[in-house]
Amino acid sequence: MSSEQTPPDEVLVVEDSRSVSGLLARRIQEELSMSPQVAGSRAQAQEILEQRRARIAGAVLDLDLPDAPRGEVVDDVVAARIPAVVLTATLEDDLRDELIGSGICDYVMKDAPDAVDSVLRALRRIYRNQWIGVLIVDDSRSAREYLTHLLRRWGFRCYPAAGGEEALAKLAEEGDAIRLMLCDQNMPGMDGVTLIRRARRTYPPHRLGIIGVSNHGSGLLSARQLKAGANDFLTRPFLEEEFAVRVNQNVEVLELLHEAQEGARRDPLTGLRNRRYLDEIAEPLGETARRTQQPLAAAVVDLDHFKRINDRFGHFGGDVALCRVADFLRDTVRRADVLVRSGGEEFYIVSLGIDGEGMETLGERIRAGIETLEVTYDGDPIDLTASVGVASAHDVGVEEILKVADRAMYDAKRTTRNCVVSADRRAD
């Protein structure tokens, strides 16, 4: 999905009981921050579909409506390719098979104690799946199409590949768009174990989930795939419900791992990236600069006399100042720049493709902006200034250019403070 596109964020609620539809609408609005579109009949649902189809991310459907007593509204919603959760008062085996066969993604018993919670969990999963791509690797076209059909019920974006080499190429091409890979074992050229092992060389478990799939499952095969790096294993034939549960559970584990990784790379106070993140990207960023023959530039921003601020306003006042400066820096640097809080009152900016003069201009804009920031704590103003050191050079790494900028920053501290020192001019 393009970043310029606004994702669907509405839920179609089709329910003739006003108390039930009102409860669902309120909790969808409050807990999912999605907009409910409520219909009490099939005709009203069809009207909403005609007018708002592109905005609807998912639907909650009652099977027994005044003008559709046999669940006819399900066909309308499934035909519109909207993931649907069915609310039903009864569920015999025949009805369950019919519902799953119709193309819905899930069903919930109305009288279950956690019925509304179950609906909300399914809708939340459907909404998040809009951004999750699944790579389906199988040499059988019919198998790929079947898995694609099941995945699209839950709103996933699907990428088919007929073999291992094609799969590796798509992983490299699509970047972070693909978060999960379903991998058949028996394929010509490269079997599933080999593909999993090769994929894991580049994509760690928090980056890519892998589920092995085979027609000839055995304890030995599943063990081989899991040892090669798969997260899970499915043996055909499988129940469609089992497939959905396993896929969604793996995606949720991926999200938890990603959140943990992101948390470890962010400063908890300001929300900026931290030094650990900078250390992780330093080598590839420096290599990009060398390969593209662009200069690598850095700025080190250190707030002046910050101990005095903490002494006067306390650490909570100091935290307010740091967060305000972080917000200002976030709004000032380019989106492509790397901005981190190094620790204490010090911030690093690393930029690709900016020469010494350009970095000095940025440094001065930062210095002047911090000096004019309006920051208060308990009604009292906090006066802020910063000393800034900047540097830019070709054929250097991130650590090297930061050390040069850091020395320039200390020169600024030793002179007047509240000034910018360029390493280029310093060298002159």
N, C-alpha and C positions, 0 to 999 in steps of 0.2 A: 504494500500500500504506500503510495507516495506521501511524503511528509506534508505536501501541500493539500492533500485531500482531508476533509473532515470525516472521521470514521462514523458509521452509523451509531447512534447513541440513544435510540428509542426502543421501547418494548411494547409490543402489541399484546394487550390483555383481553382475551375473549371469554367472558364469564357473565351469565345472566343474573347471578346473585350479587346484589349491590354491596352487601356486607363483605363478601369474599373479594370482589374486584376492588372495593375501596381499600381493604387491608393490603392486598397485593400492590396496588398503585402507590400507597403511602410508603411502604417499605422499599419498593423499587426506587422511589425518588430519594428517600432518606439514606439508604444504605448503599445503593449502587450509583447514586448521582446520575441516573438515567431517567428519561422522560417517558412515563407510561401513556399509551394511547388505548383507552378503554372502549370496548365494544360489548354490547349486551346481546348481540345476535349475529348470525352469519352475514346478513345484509350489511350491517354496520361495519363488520370486519372487512368485507370486500371493498367498501367505500374507503376505509382507511388505507388498505393495501394499494388501491388505485392512486391515492393522493400522496402517500408517504412511504412507499415501498423502499426507496433509496435510503431512508433514514432509519429503518427498522433493523436492529441488530438481532433480535430474537423475539419469540412469542410464547405466551402461556395460554393454553387452549382448554376450554371445557368441552367435553364430548357431547353433552346433552343440552342443546340450545332449542329455543322455541321453534326456530325455522330450520334447524339442522340436528334432529334428535339422534342421528346415527354417526356423529363425528365427521360430517361432511366438510366442516371448516378445516379439518386437518389437511385434506387434499388441496384446498385453496392456498394454505400457507406453505406447504411443501412444494407446490408447483411454483411458488414465488421464490423458492430457494432461500427461505428464511428458517434458521434452526428453531425447532419447536419443542417445547416441553408440554406434555399433556397432563391435565388434572383429571383424575377419574375416581368415581365412587366405588367401582368394582373392578376386579382384574382377574378374570378367568384366563386359563392358558391360551385359549383360542383368541381372546381379545388381545392378550399380550403379543402373541405372534403377529396378529393383524396390525397392531400399532407399530411394532418394530419394522415389519415389512413395508409399512406405508412411507417410511423415511423420516420419522421423528427422531430426535436425538435422545429423549428420555421421557419417562413417565413418573408421576408421583401420585400416591394414594391420598385422596382428600382428607380421610379421617386419620391419617398418620399424625402423631404428636408433633413431628418436626416438618410437616408438609411445606409450610411457607419457607422455612429455612432451606429445605432441599431445593425448592424452586429458585431461591436466590443464589444458592451455590452454583446451580446449573447455568443461570443467566450470567453470573460473574465469569464463569469459565468460558462461555460462548463469547462474551465481549472481549476478553483478553486474547482469545484464539485468533482474532482478526490480524494480530501482528506476528503470529507464529507460523513459520513455514515448515512443512514436513516433506522430506525427500523420500520418495518411494522407489526403492531399487529392486527391480524384478525383471527377469528376461521375458516373462509372460505378460503380454499386453492386457489380457483379460484380468489377470491378477492385479496389475497396476490400476486398472480402471475400477475394479471392485473396491480396493483399499481407498482410492480417491473418493469414491462415492460415500464410503463410511466416514471418512475424515471431514468431508464438506458438510455433513450433517451437523457437525459441531463447530463449523465456522473456520476451520483451518485453511491455510493457503497451501496448495499441493504442488510439488515439483517432481515429475516422473523422470526416472532414469532406467535405461534398459540393461545397464551393466555397471561394473565397478569403475572403469575408467571414466565413463560419463558421469557417474555419481561424484567422483573426486573433482572433476572439472566443474560441476555445478556448485559444489561446496565452495570452491575457490572463487567462482564467479559471483555468487549471491551473497557472500559475506555473512553478516549477522542475521540475514533474513531467514535462514534455515536453522532451526533449533533442535529438530528431531529427525532421525533417519530410521526408516523401516527397511530392513535389509534381508532379502532372501538368501538362503544358504547355497542352493544349487544353481549356479549360473556359469555359463561358459566364459572362459578367459580368466576370471577372477572369482573365487567363491566368497561366500559371506565372511568367513573367518579372516581371510586375507584382506578384504575390504575394510572390515572393522579395525584390524590391526594398523593398516595404513592410515585410516582416518584419525585414529587416536594419536598418531605421531604429531598431528597439527592441532586437533580439536580436543581439549580436555573435557572431562565429564560435566563441568559447570557450563561449558560452552555448547556442547552438542550431546543430546541424549540419543542412544541407539537401542533399538529393539530388533532382535533377530527374529526372523519368521521362516518356518520350514514346513514342508509337507511330510517330512519324515523325521519328526522330532524324537529325540531320545535323551536320556540323562547325559550321555557322553557328548552329544552335539551341543546341547544347551550349555554344558560346562565349558566346552571349547570356545563358544562364542562369548560367554561371560568372562572367561579368562583373557580373551583377546581384547576385551574392553566394552562389551555390550552391557547395558543397564538392565535389560529384561529379555525375555524370550517367549514367543508365541508359537504354538503348534497348530497347523491347520488340520481339520476344520475347527474353528473356534466360534463361540457364540458372539453375535454382534455386540451384545451388552458387555461381555467380558473384554472385547477389543476396546470399546469406548472407555471402560473404566481403567484399563491398563495404560492406554495412551494418555488420558487425562492425568492419571496419577504420576506418570513419568514427567509430564510437562510441569506439574506443580512442584515436583522435587527440583527440576531445573530452575524454576523461578526462585525457590528458596535458596538454592546454591548461589544463583546470580545475586540475590539480595545480600547474602552474606559476603560475597566477594566485593560488591559495591560498597557495603558498609565498611569493610576493611580498607578501602581506598579513599574514603572521604573523611574530612575533618568533621566531627560531630557538632561542633559549635557553629561554624559558618556554612557548612554544606559544600565547601570547596573541596576539590581533590587534595590529597595529602602527599607527603613526601614518598610514601610507599608507591603510590601510583606513578609518580615521576620517575622513580627508580626503575619501574617495570617497563615504561615506554622509552626510556632514555636511549637504549641501544638502537631500536628500530627508527626512532626519530632522527638520530644522528646519521644512520645509514641512509635514510631518505634524503637528507640534506646533501650528503656526499654523492649519492647516485644522481640526483637532479642538479647538482652543482649550484645549489642555492645557499646563501649565507644562513647561518644559525645565529639567532640573537637571543639575548636574555636581559631581564631587568630584575633587580633585587630591591624590594621596597621594604623599608624598615621604619616603623612609626617612632617618632622622636619622643624622648622622655616619657616612655610609656609607664615606667614605674611610678612616676609622679601621679599619673591618672589613676592607677590602681590604689595608690596611697590615699588619694583624695576622695575617690568615688567608690572605692572597694572593687573587688573582682567582678561583681555584677555590672558595675558601671563600665569597667574595662571590657567586659564581654559585649555590652551594647555597642561600644565604639568599634570593636573588632568586626562585629557583624555588619555594621554600617559601612565600614571600609570595604569589606568583602563584597557587599552588594554593589558598591560603586565600581570596584575593579571588574566585577562580572559584567557590568553594563558598559565598561570602557574598552576592554580588550576585544579583539576579533574572536568570532566563534571558533576559528581554527587554532587560536593560541591555546597553550597549556597554562592554566592558572592554578596555582596551589598555595595553600597556607603551609609554609615550611615548619612553623612552630612559633609559639609566642606571638610576637607582634611583627613577624617577618613573612613576606609573601614573595613568591617567585612567578615570573612570567617568561615562558620560552616560546619564541616565534620562529617560524620558518619563512625565509624569503624577505626579511627586512634587513636593510643595511644599517650601518652605524648611525647615519643621520636620521633615518626613520625611527630607529629605536630611541634616540635622544629626544625626538619630538614627542613620542609616546610617553617617555619618562616625564617630560615637562608637563604634559597634559595630566598625568597621574598626580604629580606633585601639587600642581595648582588646584586640581579637583579635591584632593584630600584637605588642603588648607581651607577651602571654602565650604566643606561639608557642615551641615547643620545637625549637630548631635547633642542631645540633652539626656540627662539622667536625673530623675526626681525633680524636674523643672530647672535644673542648672545646666548651662552649656558646657560641653566638653570641647576644648580647643585642640585641634589635631594638626600636626605637620608630619612630613615624612622625608627621609633621606633616601635618594634613589641612585643606584648604580646601574649603568647599562653597558652592554658590549655586543658586538656583532663580528663574526669572522667566517671565513670559508674553511672547509676541511677540519672542523673541530667537532668534538662530541659534546653532549649536553652537560656533563659534569665539568668539562674544561671551560666552557663558555660561562657557566654559572660561577665558577671560581673567579674568573676575571671580573664579572659583574659585581661579585661580592666584595672584591678588593676595592672596586670603584665606589661601592656604597660606603665602605669604611672611610675612604677619603672624604666623602661628603659629610660623614659624622665628625671627622676630625677638623673640618673647616667651619662652615657656618650652620650646618644642619639645614633642613628645609631647602634642599637644593638637589640638583641632578649633576652627577659626575659621569662623563662618558669615558670608557676605557680607551677609546681611540684618541681622544684629546689628552687623556692622562699620559698615554704613551709618547705623545708629541712633547 
